[in-house]
Amino acid sequence: MKKLLLLFCVALSSTFCTMAQSKEISIGFRGGLSIPKIKASGDNPMSQGYSSRLSGGAGIFAEFQLSELFSLRPGIEFSGQGGNRDGMQAIPARMLTKFPIPDALKSQLPEYLYADFDSKTSFNYLMVPLYAQVGWNLGKESPFRIYVNGGPFVSFLLSANQTTSGNSQIYLKKDGSVSIDQMLAQLHIPVQIGDVPFNTDESIKSQTNSFNWGLGGNLGLAYQMGRHRIFIEGGGSYGFNKLQKSAENGENRIGVGTVMLGYAYQLK
């Protein structure tokens, strides 16, 4: 991981060394909507069932135009990411340690149980993308330009939070056909758990890897007005590093779709 970060820093330094060779230099900012999606890796049920959530992103960038077609665009961005899980979902069986269930029975339970509640996981990252860009003017005198860019990024975790809400029985199976209370009753064990509250709002940063890296890119349309440029672009990124430090909490990676509006000013 350290070698990867060093390689990225060398590439970023090399990019800024091209500044003197650039035909044009612009600086700008962009912001808009991000639509992250947490993707499961492996068959751990703690990794399953995430849906997309809406968040936001914004950042600044520099663009070094090396030729009519080609430019380099490094930047620094804030990126809101995460996902939702609503309804029946896996929970670790160790949650039952606080209930007066016989130890002999606890040892026979599966590693993961299920409960019906809502969960929202949110991550905030500082991303540093380094994109190569190719663009074409839509006509010789046209102020419109279409472009595509892409390349690597590194990102650093700023915060990670999980918010849950709801009350639920605890079940042995995902379909909710057998609850722990039903099992206890069948075994004539005089213990009832009832509805368990799932109402938390806590930081999970200590459980999450603080560094990610991956690939990203955008397809955009720009309108040039002298030294001023406005643009709209859609794209996304995908991180190759696992989110969780421990496989006990599942194994997930995250991708993000984005729709951004932006402005750039030509310095040179």
C-alpha positions as CSV (number, residue, x, y, z in Angstrom):
1,M,0.0,0.0,0.0
2,K,2.9,2.4,0.8
3,K,4.5,1.6,-2.6
4,L,1.2,2.4,-4.3
5,L,0.9,5.7,-2.5
6,L,4.5,6.6,-3.3
7,L,3.9,5.8,-7.0
8,F,0.8,8.0,-7.0
9,C,2.7,10.9,-5.4
10,V,5.5,10.5,-8.1
11,A,2.8,10.6,-10.8
12,L,1.2,13.7,-9.2
13,S,4.6,15.5,-9.0
14,S,5.3,14.6,-12.6
15,T,1.9,16.1,-13.6
16,F,2.8,19.5,-12.0
17,C,6.2,19.4,-13.7
18,T,4.3,19.6,-17.0
19,M,2.9,23.0,-16.0
20,A,5.7,24.9,-17.8
21,Q,5.0,22.9,-21.0
22,S,1.2,23.5,-21.0
23,K,-0.4,25.5,-23.7
24,E,-3.2,26.5,-21.4
25,I,-3.7,26.3,-17.6
26,S,-7.1,26.4,-16.0
27,I,-8.4,26.1,-12.4
28,G,-11.9,25.3,-11.4
29,F,-14.4,23.7,-9.1
30,R,-17.2,21.3,-9.5
31,G,-20.0,20.0,-7.3
32,G,-23.2,18.0,-7.4
33,L,-24.8,14.7,-6.7
34,S,-23.1,11.4,-5.8
35,I,-24.9,8.0,-5.9
36,P,-22.7,5.5,-4.0
37,K,-23.3,1.8,-4.1
38,I,-21.7,-0.7,-1.6
39,K,-20.9,-3.9,-3.4
40,A,-20.6,-7.3,-1.5
41,S,-17.4,-9.4,-1.7
42,G,-17.7,-13.0,-0.7
43,D,-20.7,-14.7,0.9
44,N,-20.7,-13.2,4.4
45,P,-24.3,-12.2,5.0
46,M,-23.1,-9.0,6.8
47,S,-22.0,-7.9,3.3
48,Q,-25.3,-8.4,1.6
49,G,-28.4,-6.2,0.9
50,Y,-27.0,-2.7,0.5
51,S,-28.9,-0.3,-1.7
52,S,-27.8,3.1,-3.1
53,R,-28.2,6.3,-1.2
54,L,-28.0,9.9,-2.4
55,S,-25.1,12.1,-1.2
56,G,-23.0,15.0,-2.4
57,G,-19.5,15.8,-3.6
58,A,-17.5,18.9,-4.4
59,G,-13.9,19.7,-5.3
60,I,-11.3,21.9,-7.0
61,F,-9.0,21.0,-9.9
62,A,-6.4,22.2,-12.2
63,E,-6.2,21.4,-15.9
64,F,-3.0,21.5,-17.9
65,Q,-3.7,21.6,-21.7
66,L,-0.8,19.9,-23.4
67,S,-2.3,19.8,-26.9
68,E,-5.5,20.5,-28.8
69,L,-6.8,17.1,-27.7
70,F,-5.0,16.1,-24.6
71,S,-4.8,17.5,-21.1
72,L,-4.1,16.4,-17.5
73,R,-6.5,17.1,-14.6
74,P,-5.5,16.6,-11.0
75,G,-7.8,17.6,-8.2
76,I,-8.9,17.4,-4.6
77,E,-12.5,16.5,-3.7
78,F,-14.8,15.8,-0.9
79,S,-16.9,12.7,-1.6
80,G,-20.0,11.5,0.3
81,Q,-20.4,7.8,0.0
82,G,-22.2,4.9,1.8
83,G,-25.3,2.8,1.5
84,N,-28.6,1.7,3.0
85,R,-30.0,-1.6,4.3
86,D,-33.7,-1.6,5.1
87,G,-35.7,-4.6,6.2
88,M,-34.4,-8.1,7.1
89,Q,-30.7,-8.2,7.5
90,A,-27.9,-10.2,9.2
91,I,-26.7,-9.4,12.7
92,P,-23.9,-11.2,14.6
93,A,-25.2,-13.9,17.0
94,R,-22.9,-12.4,19.8
95,M,-25.6,-9.8,20.3
96,L,-27.5,-12.4,22.3
97,T,-24.8,-12.5,25.0
98,K,-26.8,-9.8,26.9
99,F,-29.9,-12.0,27.2
100,P,-30.3,-14.8,29.8
101,I,-30.2,-17.6,27.2
102,P,-28.4,-20.8,28.4
103,D,-24.8,-21.0,27.2
104,A,-25.3,-24.5,25.8
105,L,-28.0,-23.1,23.5
106,K,-26.0,-20.1,22.5
107,S,-23.1,-22.4,21.3
108,Q,-25.6,-24.1,19.0
109,L,-26.8,-21.0,17.3
110,P,-25.5,-20.0,13.8
111,E,-22.8,-17.3,13.6
112,Y,-25.3,-14.8,12.1
113,L,-29.0,-14.2,12.9
114,Y,-31.5,-11.8,11.3
115,A,-33.6,-8.8,12.3
116,D,-36.0,-6.4,10.6
117,F,-34.8,-2.8,10.9
118,D,-33.4,0.2,8.9
119,S,-29.7,0.9,8.7
120,K,-27.8,3.8,7.0
121,T,-24.0,3.8,6.6
122,S,-22.2,7.0,5.5
123,F,-18.6,7.6,4.6
124,N,-16.9,10.9,3.9
125,Y,-13.7,10.8,1.9
126,L,-11.0,13.2,0.7
127,M,-10.2,12.1,-2.8
128,V,-7.2,13.0,-4.9
129,P,-7.9,12.0,-8.6
130,L,-5.3,12.2,-11.3
131,Y,-7.1,12.1,-14.7
132,A,-5.9,12.2,-18.3
133,Q,-8.5,13.9,-20.5
134,V,-9.2,13.9,-24.2
135,G,-11.6,16.5,-25.8
136,W,-13.0,17.7,-29.1
137,N,-14.7,20.9,-30.1
138,L,-18.1,20.4,-31.7
139,G,-17.2,22.4,-34.8
140,K,-14.3,24.6,-35.7
141,E,-15.8,27.8,-34.2
142,S,-18.2,26.1,-31.8
143,P,-17.9,27.1,-28.1
144,F,-19.0,23.6,-27.1
145,R,-16.5,20.9,-26.3
146,I,-17.1,17.3,-25.4
147,Y,-14.5,15.4,-23.4
148,V,-13.8,12.2,-21.6
149,N,-11.3,11.7,-18.8
150,G,-10.2,8.9,-16.5
151,G,-7.4,7.6,-14.3
152,P,-6.4,6.6,-10.8
153,F,-7.4,8.1,-7.5
154,V,-6.5,7.8,-3.8
155,S,-8.9,8.6,-1.0
156,F,-8.6,9.2,2.7
157,L,-11.4,8.5,5.1
158,L,-12.6,11.5,7.0
159,S,-15.6,10.0,8.9
160,A,-17.7,6.8,9.0
161,N,-21.0,6.5,10.7
162,Q,-23.8,4.0,11.0
163,T,-27.4,4.9,12.0
164,T,-30.0,2.3,12.7
165,S,-33.6,2.5,13.7
166,G,-36.6,0.2,14.4
167,N,-37.6,-2.6,16.7
168,S,-37.6,-6.3,15.7
169,Q,-37.8,-9.8,16.9
170,I,-34.6,-11.8,16.2
171,Y,-34.9,-14.6,13.8
172,L,-32.9,-17.7,12.9
173,K,-33.6,-17.4,9.2
174,K,-33.7,-14.5,6.8
175,D,-37.3,-15.2,5.8
176,G,-38.4,-14.6,9.4
177,S,-40.1,-18.0,9.6
178,V,-38.5,-18.9,13.0
179,S,-37.8,-16.4,15.8
180,I,-35.6,-17.0,18.8
181,D,-38.6,-16.6,21.0
182,Q,-40.4,-19.4,19.1
183,M,-37.3,-21.6,19.4
184,L,-37.1,-21.0,23.2
185,A,-40.8,-21.7,23.6
186,Q,-40.5,-25.0,21.7
187,L,-37.6,-26.0,24.0
188,H,-39.6,-25.0,27.1
189,I,-37.0,-22.4,28.1
190,P,-38.8,-19.7,30.2
191,V,-37.0,-16.8,28.5
192,Q,-38.6,-14.3,26.0
193,I,-36.5,-11.7,24.2
194,G,-39.3,-9.9,22.5
195,D,-38.8,-6.9,20.2
196,V,-35.2,-5.6,20.4
197,P,-34.6,-1.9,19.8
198,F,-32.1,-1.1,17.0
199,N,-31.7,2.6,17.5
200,T,-28.1,3.7,17.3
201,D,-26.0,6.5,15.8
202,E,-22.3,5.7,16.1
203,S,-18.9,6.2,14.5
204,I,-17.5,3.1,12.8
205,K,-14.3,4.8,11.7
206,S,-12.2,2.5,13.9
207,Q,-13.7,-0.5,12.0
208,T,-13.1,1.0,8.5
209,N,-9.9,1.1,6.5
210,S,-8.7,4.7,6.4
211,F,-7.3,4.5,2.8
212,N,-8.7,3.5,-0.5
213,W,-7.6,3.6,-4.1
214,G,-9.2,2.9,-7.5
215,L,-10.1,4.2,-10.9
216,G,-12.6,6.8,-12.0
217,G,-13.6,9.0,-14.9
218,N,-16.2,11.3,-16.5
219,L,-17.9,12.2,-19.7
220,G,-18.6,15.9,-20.0
221,L,-19.9,18.8,-22.1
222,A,-18.3,22.2,-21.7
223,Y,-19.2,25.7,-23.0
224,Q,-16.4,28.2,-23.4
225,M,-16.9,32.0,-23.0
226,G,-13.5,33.7,-23.4
227,R,-11.5,32.6,-20.4
228,H,-14.6,31.3,-18.6
229,R,-15.9,27.7,-19.0
230,I,-19.0,26.1,-17.6
231,F,-19.6,22.3,-17.8
232,I,-21.7,19.4,-16.9
233,E,-20.3,15.9,-16.5
234,G,-21.4,12.4,-15.4
235,G,-19.1,9.7,-14.3
236,G,-18.0,7.7,-11.3
237,S,-15.3,5.8,-9.5
238,Y,-14.7,2.4,-8.0
239,G,-12.5,1.7,-5.0
240,F,-10.4,-1.5,-5.0
241,N,-9.7,-1.6,-1.2
242,K,-12.1,-3.4,1.2
243,L,-14.1,-1.1,3.4
244,Q,-13.8,-3.2,6.6
245,K,-10.7,-3.9,8.6
246,S,-12.1,-7.2,9.8
247,A,-13.8,-9.8,7.7
248,E,-16.0,-10.5,10.7
249,N,-18.0,-7.4,9.7
250,G,-18.3,-8.5,6.1
251,E,-16.2,-7.6,3.0
252,N,-17.4,-4.8,0.8
253,R,-16.1,-2.4,-1.8
254,I,-17.7,0.8,-2.9
255,G,-18.4,2.5,-6.2
256,V,-19.9,6.0,-6.8
257,G,-21.8,7.4,-9.7
258,T,-21.7,11.2,-10.0
259,V,-23.5,14.1,-11.8
260,M,-21.6,17.3,-11.5
261,L,-21.8,21.0,-12.6
262,G,-18.7,23.1,-12.7
263,Y,-16.8,26.2,-13.6
264,A,-13.2,26.8,-14.8
265,Y,-11.1,29.9,-15.4
266,Q,-8.2,29.9,-17.9
267,L,-5.1,31.4,-16.3
268,K,-2.8,31.0,-19.3
